[in-house]
Amino acid sequence: MTATSTAASASPAALLGVYARVGPLFVAGNDAELVAEDGTRYLDFVAGIGVNALGYNHPVVREAVERALGTGLVHVSNLYRTEPGERLAEELVRRSFADRVFFCNSGAEANEAAFKFARKWSGKTEIVAFSGSFHGRLFATLAATDRPEYRKPFEPLVPGVRIVPREDWAAVDHAVSASRTAAVIVEPVQGEGGVRPVDPEWLGFLRELCDSRGVAIIFDEVQCGLGRTGTLFAYEQTGVVPDVLTLAKPLAGGLPMGAVLLRDAIAAALKPGDHATTFGGGPLVASVALAVVRTIAEPDFLTAVRQKGEWLAARLASLAARSPRVREIRGRGLMWGLELAEPAAPFVTAARERGLLVLTAGANVLRLVPPLVITPHDLERGVAILEEVLA
């Protein structure tokens, strides 16, 4: 039985209706393309919302999965040691500011853990987040997410989380308290908030402010980290080093994994039992993640991301100059947003009808997050479709 024939009998009726699924049913993928059940190929500028950094059917991911399965170890309790998780933690520490790593299963889990770690370390309770933020949909991370339509049905949310205007120097100075604030959390490049790189000068001010008041800085790099902006970590382009950093989406090549990277000063406050997750850092996902991180961290790989990002930025700027529909373009590397003068959703549909998958980042922003391995030819194909749609 083929994947297509199996797909023909599938139905979404038994799935909980919390996703607004549209378009085709996909049965296969290769490189930067997805294949629908009818054989139609779609060029993918969504990449699982930034997850599939190495695209589809990449040999690094496929071979890492096969090697890991060959050991017979898919899961082993964190009561015991396994080599892949330890090696992955060492790799992330070696390539970052961090001294310790905690593994979990998603970006929201990573941010939730970061909040707990900051509270335990500081002995304080308040978390400060910023307008336009998206940190997840668990109770604490939802409280730090600036999307009223997501928050309202589930109030009251976790207390002790404040959202203040992004890049408002006076507002953050007023909000961050030496006696109350455990941490601030910020995305170096906001994703759901419209693809907005945060001003490095303001981040520098935030770093100095937090240092002077005994407050930790958490960088949420769930979407913008691991090569997406052209450096392994987005913070490398800001001149600011956080105390805690969260990762997820591309970390394990499409398998569910999140991570919290933290300095020894904060890690020292945690003891066995303070936090845990059953599946975090299991041997299968950690083996794949190690292969993915090593691939993305290669200097030639990151150089190629930057070069493709520069080309894409220039083409999008040219498009914006010609199209009255486009108000502004924003982004870094291979993470871009086109702010439109009208709702973005109809253009997502129009692009899909022409064989290109893109998504929104708020009501008026088209978001482009193609696989980092996308070829220049496929980038050209995708931009040509965008130019047609936005003409």
VOGU-3710 file (C-alpha; in Angstrom, 3 decimals, decimal comma):
1> mtatstaasa> 0,000/0,000/0,000  1,421/3,401/-0,995  1,485/6,531/1,138  -0,996/8,093/-1,276  -3,501/5,250/-1,047  -3,207/5,216/2,742  -3,759/8,980/2,857  -6,909/8,697/0,777  -8,620/6,865/3,636  -7,513/9,308/6,352
11> spaallgvya> -9,887/11,752/8,036  -9,294/14,615/10,516  -12,643/14,007/12,227  -11,127/12,426/15,348  -8,609/15,242/15,906  -9,334/17,979/18,440  -10,221/21,123/16,537  -7,541/23,443/17,897  -5,745/23,822/14,547  -7,212/25,586/11,516
21> rvgplfvagn> -5,850/23,100/9,019  -6,142/24,097/5,367  -4,992/22,921/1,979  -3,614/19,562/0,903  -2,840/16,380/2,795  0,910/15,807/2,608  2,358/12,331/2,173  6,073/12,904/1,463  8,824/15,485/1,419  12,266/16,016/-0,025
31> daelvaedgt> 14,675/18,942/0,325  12,479/22,084/0,372  9,394/20,459/-1,150  6,313/18,728/0,233  4,288/16,271/-1,840  0,499/16,102/-1,536  -1,619/12,973/-1,886  -2,482/13,890/-5,483  1,206/14,201/-6,364  1,304/18,003/-6,402
41> ryldfvagig> 4,608/19,427/-5,164  4,744/22,505/-2,957  7,793/24,658/-2,328  7,915/25,090/1,435  8,770/28,481/2,946  7,185/27,403/6,252  9,465/24,482/7,194  7,128/23,292/9,922  7,213/26,871/11,308  10,989/26,943/11,453
51> vnalgynhpv> 11,404/23,328/12,575  12,759/21,656/9,443  16,019/23,563/9,169  17,518/20,712/7,139  14,410/20,346/5,006  12,854/16,970/4,317  14,555/13,588/3,989  17,981/15,055/4,750  20,653/12,345/5,018  21,999/13,761/8,298
61> vreaveralg> 18,621/13,313/9,983  17,785/10,021/8,312  21,142/8,425/9,113  21,126/9,713/12,698  17,694/8,168/13,259  18,837/4,854/11,781  21,996/4,778/13,916  20,059/5,592/17,068  17,438/2,932/16,394  20,241/0,451/15,858
71> tglvhvsnly> 21,151/0,695/19,544  17,661/-0,364/20,596  17,430/2,682/22,891  14,536/4,999/22,106  13,891/6,000/25,706  15,729/5,484/28,979  14,612/7,152/32,196  16,535/10,185/33,410  17,189/8,129/36,523  20,106/6,760/34,494
81> rtepgerlae> 22,860/8,064/32,230  22,896/7,759/28,445  25,638/8,975/26,154  23,710/10,957/23,493  22,188/13,479/25,902  25,506/14,062/27,634  27,303/14,602/24,325  24,599/16,966/23,090  24,794/19,007/26,292  28,581/19,219/25,930
91> elvrrsfadr> 28,185/20,382/22,325  25,737/23,144/23,228  27,876/24,301/26,147  31,003/24,336/23,984  29,333/26,473/21,343  27,577/28,967/23,642  27,880/31,051/26,807  26,233/28,321/28,872  27,607/25,978/31,517  24,629/23,623/31,914
101> vffcnsgaea> 21,729/22,352/29,798  18,272/21,024/30,629  16,387/19,062/27,955  12,631/18,959/27,477  10,171/18,486/24,612  9,127/21,884/23,219  9,749/25,601/23,243  6,892/26,319/25,631  8,278/23,724/28,049  11,734/25,267/27,771
111> neaafkfark> 10,409/28,737/28,576  8,306/27,411/31,441  11,409/25,740/32,883  13,417/28,936/32,441  10,851/30,836/34,520  11,086/28,254/37,294  14,879/28,291/37,250  14,984/32,094/37,446  12,552/32,142/40,360  14,506/29,506/42,284
121> wsgkteivaf> 17,829/31,257/41,675  16,634/34,758/42,533  14,151/34,064/45,301  11,892/36,531/43,487  8,691/35,853/41,583  8,026/38,346/38,802  8,723/37,738/35,093  8,747/40,669/32,655  7,944/40,081/28,970  7,385/42,512/26,101
131> sgsfhgrlfa> 4,740/43,576/23,622  4,603/41,420/20,519  6,012/38,457/22,405  5,135/34,802/21,898  6,591/32,335/24,398  4,093/29,463/24,322  0,602/28,424/25,355  1,174/26,769/28,727  -0,162/28,745/31,674  2,994/30,673/32,592
141> tlaatdrpey> 4,207/31,087/29,016  0,735/32,150/27,907  0,826/34,829/30,595  4,038/36,089/28,941  2,573/35,945/25,416  1,146/39,185/24,036  -1,804/37,678/22,173  -5,050/38,678/23,934  -7,124/36,327/21,770  -5,087/33,376/23,081
151> rkpfeplvpg> -5,070/34,578/26,686  -8,655/35,681/27,315  -10,425/32,266/27,265  -8,036/30,855/29,876  -7,842/33,642/32,433  -6,901/33,904/35,209  -3,397/33,026/34,085  -0,313/32,545/36,235  0,204/35,674/38,378  3,491/37,524/38,544
161> vrivpredwa> 4,021/37,963/34,788  3,985/41,463/33,279  4,033/42,535/29,632  5,519/45,978/28,942  6,118/47,878/25,686  9,039/46,524/23,676  11,998/48,899/23,228  10,432/51,439/25,591  13,389/52,386/27,770  11,368/54,184/30,435
171> avdhavsasr> 8,750/51,435/30,663  11,276/48,674/31,226  13,200/50,801/33,726  9,969/51,208/35,676  8,923/47,549/35,352  12,154/45,791/36,339  12,384/45,766/40,122  15,364/44,718/42,216  13,017/43,395/44,886  10,392/41,646/42,742
181> taavivepvq> 11,727/40,734/39,291  13,329/37,328/38,793  13,871/37,589/35,030  12,988/39,319/31,812  12,344/37,258/28,691  12,838/38,544/25,157  13,082/37,139/21,633  16,118/38,616/19,817  13,948/38,366/16,695  10,241/38,174/17,415
191> geggvrpvdp> 8,507/35,526/15,328  4,744/35,469/15,913  4,927/39,173/16,755  5,626/40,125/13,149  9,262/39,084/12,537  10,827/42,009/14,378  14,550/42,074/15,188  14,984/43,782/18,538  17,213/46,867/18,703  20,665/45,748/19,953
201> ewlgflrelc> 21,187/49,086/21,713  18,012/48,553/23,727  19,116/44,994/24,525  22,390/46,427/25,816  20,459/48,801/28,053  18,343/45,880/29,244  21,479/43,876/30,069  22,936/46,720/32,136  19,619/47,320/33,885  19,229/43,666/34,822
211> dsrgvaiifd> 22,822/43,399/36,021  22,338/46,400/38,289  19,153/44,933/39,818  20,041/41,263/40,148  17,677/40,114/37,390  18,302/37,325/34,869  17,867/37,807/31,124  16,252/34,947/29,225  16,605/34,934/25,446  13,875/32,934/23,734
221> evqcglgrtg> 15,553/31,580/20,588  12,985/28,863/19,999  12,301/30,197/16,503  15,253/32,470/15,742  18,027/30,230/17,094  20,170/27,456/15,625  21,258/29,093/12,391  17,994/30,746/11,404  19,454/34,275/11,480  22,816/33,277/9,979
231> tlfayeqtgv> 24,713/32,633/13,204  24,325/29,569/15,385  22,589/31,672/18,039  20,782/34,936/17,341  22,324/36,584/20,421  25,700/36,508/18,672  24,507/39,363/16,439  23,311/41,573/19,297  26,448/42,102/21,360  24,468/40,931/24,400
241> vpdvltlakp> 24,898/37,590/26,165  21,919/36,243/28,134  21,928/34,313/31,397  19,462/31,745/30,086  18,615/30,750/26,524  15,794/28,545/25,271  15,843/26,430/22,115  13,456/24,022/20,439  11,996/24,019/16,928  14,920/22,873/14,702
251> lagglpmgav> 16,938/21,284/17,497  16,195/17,624/16,749  15,460/17,782/13,044  11,688/17,546/13,436  11,580/15,312/16,501  10,140/16,956/19,641  12,895/18,507/21,736  13,524/21,687/23,684  16,501/22,881/25,701  17,350/25,446/28,353
261> llrdaiaaal> 20,944/26,692/28,360  22,045/28,451/31,541  25,008/29,822/33,422  26,476/28,038/36,436  25,307/30,799/38,773  21,678/29,950/38,035  22,224/26,212/37,621  23,742/26,030/41,104  20,387/26,954/42,628  18,706/23,809/41,268
271> kpgdhattfg> 18,749/20,446/43,015  17,330/17,003/42,126  13,546/17,106/42,071  13,238/20,843/41,404  12,219/20,158/37,805  11,879/17,165/35,498  10,328/15,818/32,333  9,939/12,159/31,436  11,152/12,255/27,846  13,683/15,115/27,960
281> ggplvasval> 17,030/14,307/26,348  16,174/10,715/25,474  18,773/8,787/23,462  16,921/8,826/20,134  16,108/12,536/20,010  19,454/13,534/21,518  21,343/11,493/18,918  19,493/13,214/16,106  19,859/16,644/17,716  23,613/16,197/18,061
291> avvrtiaepd> 23,893/15,480/14,340  21,666/18,451/13,489  23,552/20,909/15,717  26,920/19,814/14,361  25,670/20,225/10,795  24,199/23,682/11,329  27,231/24,872/13,313  29,640/24,207/10,439  31,112/27,557/9,321  30,386/26,873/5,642
301> fltavrqkge> 26,766/26,045/6,455  26,251/29,313/8,346  28,046/31,285/5,639  25,627/29,850/3,090  22,646/30,838/5,263  23,956/34,402/5,496  24,579/34,596/1,748  21,116/33,300/0,911  19,663/35,652/3,503  21,414/38,637/1,937
311> wlaarlasla> 20,107/37,671/-1,485  16,587/37,208/-0,124  16,704/40,540/1,708  17,702/42,350/-1,482  14,951/40,710/-3,533  12,326/41,420/-0,897  13,470/45,039/-0,672  13,103/45,317/-4,435  9,638/43,783/-4,218  8,650/46,213/-1,465
321> arsprvreir> 9,847/49,153/-3,552  7,628/48,076/-6,461  4,526/46,809/-4,690  2,186/49,226/-2,899  0,875/46,215/-0,979  4,162/45,897/0,963  4,767/48,478/3,673  7,978/47,113/5,159  10,254/44,079/5,214  12,007/42,895/8,377
331> grglmwglel> 14,255/40,018/9,248  17,624/38,359/9,557  19,195/35,446/7,703  16,383/33,194/6,448  13,677/34,595/8,734  11,700/37,395/7,078  8,411/39,188/7,419  6,617/41,329/4,857  4,257/43,789/6,519  1,357/44,387/4,166
341> aepaapfvta> -1,125/47,220/3,803  -3,954/44,687/4,033  -4,664/41,326/5,696  -2,043/38,702/4,897  -4,202/35,554/4,975  -5,571/35,882/1,404  -2,006/36,048/0,089  -1,107/32,870/1,972  -3,958/31,180/0,112  -2,976/32,694/-3,233
351> arergllvlt> 0,628/31,553/-2,819  -0,469/28,031/-1,876  -2,648/27,841/-4,979  0,507/28,587/-6,982  2,565/25,942/-5,194  4,283/28,027/-2,484  3,701/27,583/1,249  4,078/30,698/3,423  2,403/31,705/6,678  1,369/34,757/8,647
361> aganvlrlvp> 2,898/36,448/11,683  -0,013/38,506/12,881  -2,865/39,867/10,807  -0,858/41,845/8,251  2,515/40,084/8,019  3,606/37,343/5,631  6,305/35,203/7,245  9,031/33,351/5,334  11,079/30,704/7,164  12,307/28,273/4,488
371> plvitphdle> 14,611/25,359/5,265  18,157/26,583/5,847  19,340/24,133/3,173  17,131/25,650/0,481  18,948/26,137/-2,816  19,316/29,537/-4,492  17,217/28,163/-7,350  14,347/27,311/-4,999  14,627/30,691/-3,288  14,315/32,300/-6,711
381> rgvaileevl> 11,264/30,166/-7,518  9,590/31,129/-4,271  10,258/34,842/-4,596  8,950/34,790/-8,166  5,650/33,398/-6,880  5,541/36,040/-4,134  6,131/38,759/-6,712  3,242/37,414/-8,770  0,930/37,207/-5,761  1,798/40,688/-4,471
391> a> 1,803/42,442/-7,847
//
